[in-house]
Amino acid sequence: MQQAHQQFVDAAPGVRLWTEQRGPADAPPLLLVMGAQAAGLGWPEPFVDALAVQHRVIRYDHRDTGRSTWSFDEQPYRITDLAQDIVRVLDGLGIERAHLVGLSLGGMLTQIVLADHPDRVLSATLMGTSAMSTTPYTRPDGTEVPVDELPGIAPEVLEMWARPVEDHGLEAELDRRVEHWRVLSGGQLPFDPAHYRDLERRIIEHTGRYDVSTAPARADHSGMLRTEALATTQVPTLVISAPAEPVFPPPHPQHLAQVIRGANLVEIPDMGHALPPEVQGPLAEAILAHTGKVG
């Protein structure tokens, strides 16, 4: 693992975000944007190191995750505020423009930033997410599918998300998180419980607590659509297609690539909504090939 530099940046009055930088300080910046309820350490170390060969890689903790301020109960915020936090991280680190890589909710936040602040984005990579657009999906045969008729979240995932998270101690919470990763993985690759248990134990040690914030579910989700801006963007965008994705299954990636002007689509075989070792190499290669094309 390469040496990393940690720093806090101010996102709002009384709200500080934990950040970590890795790689050459003079390399093109690349900011990793995690999903809902997920700390920055959810980006696996080998994956971050692979990107840091060519980039100054930054990962950070959203509000109410990791070492960032847990503030929602005292200072409720909108999901769009989390998108603005991306810009505040760049500001706080003195970065004018960066490559953005977003997973799940992080992919939605990345779309908002490339729409609202294209001058801050060198390129965007989106995975495990849905389009912030009302434009219908066009099937290969030319027929159109309204956005609200695209496939929904897998029942096994929905059932787990519906369960209340109860405190039965650290080991029980680790059991729950490992099971969560199992259902998110999509079932096309062998599942290694020890890998995810180790990952989550490190995240809990980093956070200093093992409870999970419900802030993303309670936050105001309005005002996230960016249909026109995505259709006309000049920001080079890569969409990762994960065939085993259980949260935003195909054709969500294909739809995303259609509604973002000039977007390219790359499939990572057997990938689901998780980042096991088997997909990290191909995923890093796809991202580096994409960012390498941007002058």
C-alpha positions, 0 to 999 in steps of 0.5 A, spaced: 500 500 500 502 506 498 503 512 503 497 516 504 496 523 506 489 524 510 486 531 511 479 534 513 476 539 509 470 544 511 463 542 507 458 546 511 458 550 518 460 545 523 461 539 518 468 537 516 469 531 511 475 526 512 479 525 506 485 521 504 490 522 498 495 517 495 499 517 489 504 523 486 502 530 488 503 533 481 499 527 477 492 528 475 487 528 480 482 523 481 476 523 486 473 517 488 465 518 490 462 512 494 455 510 495 450 511 500 452 509 507 459 508 505 465 510 508 471 512 503 475 506 505 469 502 501 474 503 495 479 497 496 486 498 497 489 495 491 484 498 487 486 505 489 493 503 489 492 501 481 489 508 480 495 511 484 500 509 479 497 515 474 493 519 479 493 523 485 487 519 488 483 522 493 477 518 497 473 521 502 468 520 507 461 522 506 457 526 511 454 521 517 460 516 515 467 514 517 471 520 520 466 525 517 461 529 521 455 525 523 450 531 522 444 529 519 440 529 526 442 536 528 443 539 521 438 535 515 441 536 508 439 534 501 442 529 497 444 535 492 448 537 498 452 531 498 454 533 490 456 540 492 460 536 497 464 533 492 466 541 489 468 543 497 473 537 497 476 539 491 476 546 493 479 544 500 484 540 497 486 546 492 484 542 486 481 546 480 479 540 476 479 532 477 477 526 474 471 523 478 469 516 479 462 514 482 459 508 485 451 507 486 449 514 489 456 516 488 454 515 481 448 520 481 452 525 485 457 525 480 452 526 474 450 532 478 457 535 478 458 534 471 452 537 469 452 543 474 460 544 475 463 541 468 469 546 469 471 542 475 471 535 471 476 532 467 472 526 466 467 522 469 466 514 470 459 511 473 458 504 475 452 501 479 448 507 478 442 510 474 441 516 470 439 522 472 435 523 466 427 522 464 429 520 457 427 514 455 431 508 454 431 505 446 432 498 446 436 495 440 430 494 436 428 501 436 422 501 441 422 506 447 422 504 455 420 509 460 425 510 465 420 508 470 419 501 467 426 499 467 428 493 471 428 495 479 432 492 485 433 485 486 428 482 491 433 479 495 436 486 496 430 490 497 428 485 503 435 486 506 434 493 506 427 493 509 430 489 515 431 494 521 438 494 523 438 492 530 444 493 535 446 486 537 454 487 538 460 488 533 460 481 531 453 481 529 454 487 525 459 484 521 455 478 520 450 483 517 454 487 513 458 480 510 451 478 508 449 485 505 455 484 500 453 477 499 446 479 496 450 485 492 455 481 489 450 478 484 452 471 484 456 470 478 463 470 482 465 466 488 463 469 494 469 470 500 466 472 506 473 473 509 474 478 504 468 483 506 469 481 514 476 484 513 474 490 509 468 492 514 472 491 520 477 496 517 472 501 516 469 500 523 476 501 526 476 507 521 470 510 523 470 508 531 463 506 531 459 500 528 452 503 527 450 505 520 447 512 519 440 512 516 441 519 513 441 518 506 434 514 506 431 520 510 434 526 506 430 530 501 431 526 494 428 532 490 432 536 485 436 531 482 434 530 475 439 533 470 436 531 463 438 537 459 445 538 462 447 530 461 444 530 454 449 536 452 455 535 456 462 536 454 465 532 459 468 525 457 464 520 460 465 512 461 459 508 464 461 501 467 456 495 465 456 490 470 452 484 468 451 481 475 448 488 478 442 487 482 441 494 484 441 497 477 441 491 473 442 492 465 439 495 461 441 501 466 448 502 464 446 502 457 440 507 458 446 511 462 450 511 456 445 513 451 442 519 455 449 522 457 452 525 450 458 521 447 459 516 453 462 510 452 460 503 455 465 498 458 463 491 461 466 488 466 465 481 466 461 478 472 461 484 476 455 486 481 454 491 485 461 490 489 468 490 488 471 484 489 479 482 487 476 479 481 474 485 478 479 490 481 484 489 475 479 490 469 476 496 472 482 500 474 484 498 467 478 501 464 478 507 468 486 508 466 484 507 459 479 512 459 482 518 464 489 517 459 485 519 453 483 526 456 489 531 455 
